[in-house]
């Protein structure tokens, strides 16, 4: 291994190495190998290229930095400390990975200033960065270079590039030609199990080139070579991959270059040896003033750029920060009034498209899309224009058959700010993008998922396409609002909630089959926001029927059957379990009543204990679906008004 | 478009086209475009290369055919009918997509003979085929060419190649050099939204070449060109991609080549025009005898090959079909007896590795692996040898950082027969492979998933790595057994259940942190097979505490606290909800008792209504975790013996 030339930039990098190995050692937990290996690359990137202002972490036109290899979180924390982020003092580094500190094991969006995205689940960072770079292109097309003109830089590891989501991400980025996206691959030939040649032989540069990327390689420990590679990447009109040849744990003389250094503290002896190797004469968590000065110059340069930007900022752009949704409630209420007169009998996926005509006409910053199911998800409203590699002024994305890449890209678009993304696929394929949905919820990013074909009601495509457990599995994700509207009015209300949401992702679950309007009486209030409400409320109820989405129609029919036998049934529509759970006890008790209950949903019962006791009834699915026309399936699986009525009678 | 030369092989292909368009029309649902576009390629493959025997659909050494583009299911059904599969008479085709027919909307494993794998969720087929081709290599290395020597052929569409899982699959196949895997890509440049150039610009041949594949292209409507390409693919030592340039809906003169023909019936007029175009003079569902004769010759050739194979079949190989697990229960019982003496205090992930020493020593056909977390999942037992591109005689797979590809490959290995695969990753990343886990359950394929680091108990890595909703979301999948053992004995019992399972996948969920032995009294019976059982059973109980995995220790401590206050608490260990639900009511009532209950699991409550009524207590998680040492987190989230005891007291 070549000797390090001792110069100021290398010293800046060694400060990262020292803080990383010392913090991991103190926590007795963490990953020193990656920060030490990529310290030179990261230092050159920040020292010579990055435009950020620690005093204004949310400056909209800042360069974005995404650490896709999130386990190397100490790289970011060390850099933020050295740059002078106010919330990243040395005590935060001393408390790395401790309860309540900002220095979580993996970078957590919202925990510390300047963390652009939560990473750790591999591949998510690079795929989210594609959304950020896409948002930059779209906003640049709308507002011009004066307002939006920045780069998105990613540090990715071998794991990020092995994960399937990376294929979806680079394919989409290459197709759209996101030239201001620069991925620096930590090409250290090491994974947790050992050498990368245990499990991969892919020529990554050839792979990225096949996807339309500009590719290059450099010695990740040669400052000028790194700078030349980044400069070339910035100039090329294609997205760029730089294979940075690095030694994992660089500077730890006895452990570097091996997987032993990946995910465990180095130990006091090796840390002492590394200090010697790096000529680093300072105590743990001690940084000399001259090093701070060098890093602070980066911050000063960024502050100057931000001041210039504020001078020339376009009026149009100012108006987009933040997204103003104040006009929506009025528009939705007017639309609901019209619905109560028109009484459309449409699938809720169609009702979703109808609502989108109102939403997209009212909110100029929505960005629609679908994973190649535009005509099935009905996510494109009449005036939407597709974004193309030649023209980014549109507002609809053809994400391709890439559910996972779509979800991560939507996270990136939402995190970038000023645009409100939504995207669709078949609900069964929510499984394909679940890791990115989870990150939406964990970060509290208000993206909207449109999941159509939401039950056996989709019919002939059969069990691979029929959600059965998906409502339960998605309701299980904390901080995600799962909405299953029963008709066009609830669908409009769900869209209002989704667009007004500031800190929660929302999933709108829609039927393939037509559903009659249930909310024939206009109500100004957004009843869906209550989570569940009484659709039919007899004076004194003998039984309470609770249903969601396409099964509300069946519960109403069951109530009619029971009425014919002189049994009074209340009918509750429950479009959103999470919002009902958030209501006060008095409201919940009023809705649930004290009579026996029967729940109905063309899905498994799991999760229904919010409404039902174990002795209550439930009409739904007990296993996978089947391939047949929808009416035949509802009969076959006995999800019928008759089944609800007979369970109700047994309970009374 | 070039005229079709009318010869017998083209007629054989036109028979597929006619059956596909007629069956879709009669069902008024389905996808005619792909079967009509790929009819020539499929006909050449079967007519000139495939070795299968419809009279012996499970012949172990048959060539495997995987229709990854599962929506084109009529291609398979038509071929199986023409070949003379006994269970695929013309009535099955007339009842395409109807309730109870074998001709489901997408090919369903187990519904009809010769369906090698359930497909439809895009990319799953090609990734499962990688597992089949890997199994072929492994068994060939063990038993020789006389016993195992066949090809695995895949037809994949643009969607399959856009999905992220395809990257994981081709990367793994290229690395291992699975030369007898041949993927025929239906390169028709059409997706549902329109032309592929709406969403992708990837050079697929260059992409596959970068992953170490042999690549070629051919006119997918030129019989001899197709044959030459397949022959070259068979000869090349690398896995092969053949880009088959086809016209979607080939033969439908007014609709072919457009996405209109992808997923909707052609309509009577266009079908009539297609009959004219193809010179197909026969009625719907009418096939002339000469065409049947040609297809039956393929079956006859396969029957002959099978007879030859049975002649030369090695004794060793005969012994492997089916996997004989009869020796395992005795070995596990002896091991449990030893545990009750040794009383190990180990993490259940370590206990899993200890159990694997017994399992792998007893069952020579297990195949272990991990998604690059071997040292964390502890999935490799002491005598296991890694499979390498040079040597397939080993029994451990380094799947790489490819959870999704691993799960699909395990499905393929299990479907191939004679090997029993298991593989590990962190439980939080079960989300990454969920679509393949769902297919394991839907197909009833007995693969074993080892999911370690199963709660906030993993500590510092934080919320991205801490499962909170995963137990609920995985228990929601029908036909999947989720096991969360509390100690080394339950872990051994879980492994016994997993290895004995014939029709269900099993997931073994394991802790990172150490857990004391709870089952200190040896019991011959596999109590874990009961799903839940009484670990502590006082004469007359005041309260019942129910816990799983690492929280059983906490429930026991709570029972001790309560005992100090003179409160008698029964403690139930509930390692498998699905198996408890399957017990008879009498048993369940005995376990649950009539006293108030408190459940405890370091996860959300969803799914616990199997044990708890709404008024019962629950100690667990209400949202995402955090980054800190495990003990700090258990205190922070109040998952403690004190919390359980106080809830118990409030209920009594």
Interface residues (C-beta under 8 A of the other chain):
Chain A: X27 X29 X30 X70 X97 X98 X99 X100 X101 X104 X105 X106 X108 X118 X119 X120 X121 X122 X158 X159 X162 X163 X164 X165 X166 X167 X168 X171 X172 X174 X175 X191 X192 X193 X198 X199 X200 X201 X202 X203 X204 X206 X207 X209 X210 X211 X212 X370 X372 X373 X374 X375 X376 X386 X389 X398 X399 X400 X401 X402 X404 X405 X428 X429 X431 X432 X434 X435 X438 X439 X441 X442 X459 X460 X461 X462 X463 X464 X465 X468 X469 X472 X473 X475 X476 X477 X478 X479 X604 X605 X606 X607 X608 X609 X612 X613 X614 X622 X623 X624 X626 X627 X628 X629 X632 X633 X636
Chain B: X27 X29 X30 X70 X97 X98 X99 X100 X101 X104 X105 X106 X108 X118 X119 X120 X121 X122 X158 X159 X162 X163 X164 X165 X166 X167 X168 X171 X172 X174 X175 X191 X192 X193 X198 X199 X200 X201 X202 X203 X204 X206 X207 X209 X210 X211 X212 X370 X372 X373 X374 X375 X376 X386 X389 X398 X399 X400 X401 X402 X404 X405 X428 X429 X431 X432 X434 X435 X438 X439 X441 X442 X459 X460 X461 X462 X463 X464 X465 X468 X469 X472 X473 X475 X476 X477 X478 X479 X604 X605 X606 X607 X608 X609 X612 X613 X614 X622 X623 X624 X626 X627 X628 X629 X632 X633 X636
